[in-house]
């Protein structure tokens, strides 16, 4: 299995598991909490068919990556991503981030610039700034995040069960756009994550990405479900689309947080149209 070493904790390497498929214009898919790169299974085939090279990876602490006790902040996450990009020698690529992954997209460009980035997609993302403050009245009260931390600390397995109900809006979509088995599969992945990462990542959700978004100067697509109960559309997607100059906003009226699973026909169409035009034409020319 392929890994990239991104750091060290005492005597152990911190390694990220990644997968690298296909050929063409590279697209790096960045997963959300508390899942892994495997959560992109409904997008991978469509992007490959469009002629892309598709790269997924597991964030530190999740999936098959190492589970260190350090580094659960966006400066480190962006550095991890940069190390992966450097290892693979990517010189012209697109970034697609879901939920927490939207933070990596913003912070990566904020820290490393967009010289090598073709396009950016932020889907159900945590930017621009989820914490309520004097200069950010649209944010959420700090007590919301404290409550999540407390629930994880008390019983993270029970927390995940409740979390995925709102992740997929199962009261409305179970049996229609999501199955019991798919929800359980998500719970299985979450349960294998690092307990420390599961707790420590919560504080990263309300990092301030407003300055990062100001530096995003590539074509950007923002996708968000209007019924998102995890990262509210009004506090996140709607504002991100306004802060990134020229960003295209796609809303899904009955979409929950995990629109990449529940509404793949919309998400995939938008992704391929936004990312896949050149890739598809090059593939046709090659054939």
Buried (B, 14 or more C-beta within 10 A) or exposed (E): EEBBEBBEBEEEEBBBBBBBEBBBBBBBBBBBBBBBBBBBEBBBBBBBBBBBBBBBBBBBBBBBBBBBEBBBBBEBBBBBBBBBBEBBEBEEBBBBBBBBBBBBBBBBBBBBEBEEBBBBBBBBBBBBBBBBEEEBEBBBEEEBBEEBBEBBEEEBEEBBBEBBBBBBBBEEBBEEBBBEEBBEBBBEBBBEBBBBBBBBBBBBBBBBBBEBBBBBBBBBBBBBBBBBBBBBBEBBBBBBBEBBEEBBBBBBEBBBBBBBBBBBEBBBBBBBBBBBEBBBEBBEEEE
